[in-house]
Amino acid sequence: MSLIRDLGRARYAAAQGARVAWYMSQYLLARRISGPFNRPGEPKFEPQAPEGDTQRIRAAFLKLFAQDRANIEAGLYPAPDDIRLERAIAALRSSANFFRDLPNVDRRRLERDGTEVREQAKGEGRYPTYYLQNFHYQSGGWLSQDSAKLYDTQVEILFGGAADAMRRIALGSLARAIRGTDQRKVKLLDIASGNGRFLRQILTALPRIPATGLDLSPAYCEEARRRLADWPQVEIVTGAIEQAPFEDESFDAATCVYLFHELPPRVRRDAAREIARVLKPGATFVLADSIQTGDAADLDRMLEYFPVGFHEPYFTSYLKEDFAALFGEHGFEVEETELAFLTKITRFRKR
Ligand SMILES: C[S@@+](CC[C@H](N)C(=O)[O-])C[C@H]1O[C@@H](n2cnc3c(N)ncnc32)[C@H](O)[C@@H]1O
């Protein structure tokens, strides 16, 4: 038994180590070839963390993988199988696309131009203004198919290969909450499902769960439908959470990964109200998003760097938002909170 466990650990360490090396080396290369952060005449912004911070960041990073491995050993979800030879070509192609696009990202960063996408959406009139941003200075904002395909690689490079592991900790929280329940009876809503990355992780662990993804981007929804075609019970709906296109009390559980830091404070409130409306009494809600000021004091400096380096116009207000109070107003109680490197996972239960 312990031999099987040891083999599992060794395989996990080798696969995740290779994955981290792959993305981290691209992060370092991107940093090296990227242009300067500072604009002439503006105060200098120094993104380099001091040595002590670097060590603490490394410790938090390693702890994430220990948490992930513990969840796998607890049977909450299977070990990831993303290191496969047949995926190598696709990974190389995505990286090539990332580096091809890097000069555009760099130019927007240097010019602090985070709303180029508004030109692209001109005349469409169906998107709220707060949404028309080149978040992370990415090309196409949320509106293009290229962006939907490149997103995972961009995010993994940004987090040095830790993004999927952070999402899996949120999956672990969901799996703990519904353990012992027949998954076919848990109607799940994944809010801001994007290109389907997190839903895919959920469905790999809970293959019969009836899941709906909701996202405002038609291009990301299309990509999610393509990626989730193996699970016929899954539906992807295009729409905004603050005007959720669902009946009252339609879902037994909801998840929401990396959305709230991209919403202005007013919209966060509308979204919380709608989440409460569409969930049944007793439902589970797993919220996963960036850690906030004071969650991990050692990492606070890194949080200051994020909105400057990656165009996140609502991030500074997000850092101070009290989500226990915000969701508490709508009848949610906090059941558990867990930090996973730069992500905080809070699980609520609707009374
Ligand atoms: C940072 S991505 C997160 C995607 C995904 N959950 C993940 O784990 O990576 C933010 C996503 O939120 C979507 N989004 C932003 N505002 C939204 C809103 N008001 N309603 C629904 N989706 C929204 C965007 O289209 C985008 O796909």
Ligand as a Chemical Component Dictionary entry (heavy atoms), coordinates in Angstrom:
data_LIG
# 
_chem_comp.id                   LIG 
_chem_comp.type                 NON-POLYMER 
_chem_comp.pdbx_formal_charge   0 
_chem_comp.three_letter_code    LIG 
# 
loop_
_chem_comp_atom.comp_id 
_chem_comp_atom.atom_id 
_chem_comp_atom.alt_atom_id 
_chem_comp_atom.type_symbol 
_chem_comp_atom.charge 
_chem_comp_atom.model_Cartn_x 
_chem_comp_atom.model_Cartn_y 
_chem_comp_atom.model_Cartn_z 
_chem_comp_atom.pdbx_ordinal 
LIG C1  C1  C 0  -10.080 35.583 -15.343 1  
LIG S1  S1  S 1  -11.240 34.729 -16.320 2  
LIG C2  C2  C 0  -11.600 33.311 -15.334 3  
LIG C3  C3  C 0  -12.008 32.124 -16.159 4  
LIG C4  C4  C 0  -12.059 30.786 -15.456 5  
LIG N1  N1  N 0  -13.050 30.759 -14.395 6  
LIG C5  C5  C 0  -10.727 30.323 -14.926 7  
LIG O1  O1  O 0  -10.700 29.549 -13.995 8  
LIG O2  O2  O -1 -9.680  30.676 -15.462 9  
LIG C6  C6  C 0  -12.669 35.721 -16.140 10 
LIG C7  C7  C 0  -13.846 35.222 -16.959 11 
LIG O3  O3  O 0  -14.990 35.904 -16.470 12 
LIG C8  C8  C 0  -15.830 36.207 -17.542 13 
LIG N2  N2  N 0  -16.692 37.309 -17.069 14 
LIG C9  C9  C 0  -16.316 38.570 -16.745 15 
LIG N3  N3  N 0  -17.361 39.279 -16.306 16 
LIG C10 C10 C 0  -18.423 38.431 -16.316 17 
LIG C11 C11 C 0  -19.786 38.567 -15.948 18 
LIG N4  N4  N 0  -20.260 39.719 -15.457 19 
LIG N5  N5  N 0  -20.604 37.507 -16.074 20 
LIG C12 C12 C 0  -20.128 36.328 -16.562 21 
LIG N6  N6  N 0  -18.850 36.141 -16.938 22 
LIG C13 C13 C 0  -17.995 37.178 -16.816 23 
LIG C14 C14 C 0  -14.882 36.548 -18.674 24 
LIG O4  O4  O 0  -15.519 36.478 -19.920 25 
LIG C15 C15 C 0  -13.792 35.507 -18.460 26 
LIG O5  O5  O 0  -14.055 34.349 -19.182 27 
# 
loop_
_chem_comp_bond.comp_id 
_chem_comp_bond.atom_id_1 
_chem_comp_bond.atom_id_2 
_chem_comp_bond.value_order 
_chem_comp_bond.pdbx_ordinal 
LIG C1  S1  SING 1  
LIG S1  C2  SING 2  
LIG S1  C6  SING 3  
LIG C2  C3  SING 4  
LIG C3  C4  SING 5  
LIG C4  N1  SING 6  
LIG C4  C5  SING 7  
LIG C5  O1  DOUB 8  
LIG C5  O2  SING 9  
LIG C6  C7  SING 10 
LIG C7  O3  SING 11 
LIG C7  C15 SING 12 
LIG O3  C8  SING 13 
LIG C8  N2  SING 14 
LIG C8  C14 SING 15 
LIG N2  C9  SING 16 
LIG N2  C13 SING 17 
LIG C9  N3  DOUB 18 
LIG N3  C10 SING 19 
LIG C10 C11 SING 20 
LIG C10 C13 DOUB 21 
LIG C11 N4  SING 22 
LIG C11 N5  DOUB 23 
LIG N5  C12 SING 24 
LIG C12 N6  DOUB 25 
LIG N6  C13 SING 26 
LIG C14 O4  SING 27 
LIG C14 C15 SING 28 
LIG C15 O5  SING 29 
# 
